[in-house]
Amino acid sequence: MENIKPYIKEHQNRFIDELINLLKIPSISADSAYRNNVLKTAEAIKTSLENAGCDSVEICKTDGYPIVYGEKIINSNLPTILVYGHYDVQPPDPIDLWDSPPFEPIIKNTEKHPEGAIFARGACDDKGQMYMHVKAMEFMTATNQLPCNVKFMIEGEEEVGSKNLSTFVKNNQEKLKNDVILISDTGMIAKDVPSITTGLRGLSYVEVEVTGPNRDLHSGLYGGAVANPINILTKMIAALHDENNHITIPGFYDKVEELSKEERAEMAKAPFNLDNYKKALDIDAVYGEAGYTTNERNSIRPTLDINGIWGGYTGEGAKTVIASKAYAKISMRLVPHQDWEEITQLFKTHFESIAPKGVKLKVTPHHGGQGYVTPIDNIGYKAASMAYQNTFNKTPIPQRSGGSIPIVSLFEKELKSKTILMGFGLDSDAIHSPNEHFGIWNYLKGIETIPYFYKYFTKLSKK
């Protein structure tokens, strides 16, 4: 890969400006009020892929938001890399916790990003990381150094469970045929510690509704005599964990794989400072399942968390009311071998069983996906490792992520392809949170590293 650093240096201001313009579009897939902005973003991605050198780019309609597909086939005898990313973003709420408007990107210097970081919703997840691939493609085509075929599949529903991607993949297997899938929607351990994500947790996401009386009641006239849905719901939620923070749903752990002492020892080699971890989160102690370290709790163990809970009066001042209804959103992160649909049913059965008389319960499954583990002895992983070694001068560390990308297991099932997860974000980038950001150094380093993956994957494929 000749001239990659000079090319990035020459064009870096444009690369940054293009990303900033993309981040200005509020492509929130979860809120239908932003539909036109999501569609506008798809058009912007189409134009970017065309400008980057793809010979064919199309916006593929689905029953929801479209998928942007692009390709450049230079020789059918060469390997094909399929790049996946998403152009939709999480809602920015709570808005009042942002230091600057979420869709008015600004660059600020931080302790971890002295070269500057772009603060905006979607900066790291996933517009910034997805756009690294577009700019890497531009470099390879502009300098006539693209060593293999490339396809892009950029969707607009990842943040709402990739509702229509499954159908698209199943119906377009020939179009999407590839030798490896490349994704940047994960992170690395630190700026000076590159890593490759080798495992993802699965996900089951549900919403629960508890209904008591047929209307809101005066808490003085009815308090103590009628079941309060909020009280009931909080008790039911509390009962989902025992004193060791072990999940109490019967059958929940039946298929959980226990890693060997040797595997856990290898994981423990990854750099981690507990004091720095607590300091970064402004907490005085960590919390979780007994018998496991912090890094094990957030990667190789399943979890159950309440993502939102509401009901009754939450406005200013007081209103003495027993609410008719109470709600919660609950996510369960799952490890490989746990089937998300089975876990969803186990949750529903158990939660219904612990609901007391006097209330009605409704459990609504939203979305989910399977976990995934990729072996480190395939040529995709080896090519990624060689790419990082070239640009970081360090061998990357394999690590399992606590996050979920449900479509990865779908890709392996339908396209029979392994996925390589080359993330360049940091845990501190506040994805899904106020003040999300992405370091400019990380953004440009991704653009620099990705073309080497193409080079080494092509080279290893010929052996």
Helices and strands as residue ranges (DSSP letters): H 4-23, G 32-34, H 35-52, E 56-60, E 67-72, E 80-86, G 95-97, E 106-108, E 117-119, H 127-142, E 149-155, G 158-160, H 165-171, E 180-183, E 195-200, E 202-211, E 217-218, H 219-222, H 229-238, H 261-267, H 274-281, H 294-297, E 303-311, E 321-322, E 325-334, H 340-353, E 360-369, E 372-373, H 379-392, E 397-400, H 407-415, E 419-421, G 427-429, E 437-439, H 440-461
